[in-house]
Amino acid sequence: MINVCDVNTLRPLLKKHGFHTAKSKGQNFLIQSWVPREIAEAAGVDESCGVLEVGPGVGPLTQALGRSAGKVVAVEVDRSLRPILEETLSGFDNVSVLYGDILKTDIPALVSEQFSGLRPMACANLPYYITSPVLSALLEARCFDSVTVMVQKEVARRICAGPGTGEYSAFSIFCRYYADPEILFEVPPDCFFPAPKVTSAVITLRCRQEPPCPIADEKLFFRTVKASFSQRRKTLVNGLSSGFPQIPKAELIAAVREAGFPENVRGETLDIPGFAKVADALAKRL
């Protein structure tokens, strides 16, 4: 098996196939074998698992997953990596690569087709520029036991942030709505080729079967959250005014009070049940 985490092996391999990393595609390849090994172990991958990997690159994480999982399906958007992956993944009968855009893929259908009888999981070393849309797609698919990804450290902190903290955001709430996130470990820049300018972190999101509290109207709930963070450091009422211009401010104040909060409360201090109460109160005024 080719050790793609050895930079002295990786460089000639890329040169052999005339491949050049593209900054626009966020291609930073792992060159420390402990990282993909730790990702697979921390994710709890074993023979009972079917793993969807997003963006295998040259295959370091794919190899680690292939050693443990019952089956691995990797989705790669860059077709120029095909000859390299054919070489680095040769010998893995339980691994297949599909070439296409994960954001244009019917993820639930893919999981149902590929992982019958297996416990579905997702793993990825996500390019920084598409972290949010890919992670959103994986969570919204609602077909995984867990999603374990490597992202920029600051993004990991934002995903796992709680109410009242500086990193807390609408995306924090989105991720917590679908899963229970946890930062596992950090990965320094020198673990990649070429080295990025930022530190990465591996997080796991244990997917929920149900939202953390009853949500009457999911669409209205997320609209409320988005509006609440649209004017950060201003009051919740001011944020709601921009998101629900059809509701008079006096009624917005009444809705916030009905939900159990003072009219000067800030949106970034509310948790998911709190936002659910505000959304329910707003529903009566729409």
Salt bridges, closest charged atoms under 4 A:
ASP46 OD2 - ARG119 NH2 3.75
ASP78 OD2 - LYS25 NZ 3.50
GLU87 OE2 - LYS16 NZ 3.08
GLU87 OE1 - HIS17 NE2 2.86
ASP145 OD2 - ARG119 NH1 3.96
GLU167 OE2 - ARG157 NH2 2.75
GLU182 OE1 - ARG206 NH2 2.73
GLU186 OE2 - LYS153 NZ 3.37
GLU218 OE1 - ARG142 NH2 3.09
GLU251 OE1 - ARG285 NE 2.95
GLU258 OE2 - LYS284 NZ 2.61
GLU258 OE1 - ARG285 NH2 3.06
GLU263 OE1 - ARG257 NH2 2.44
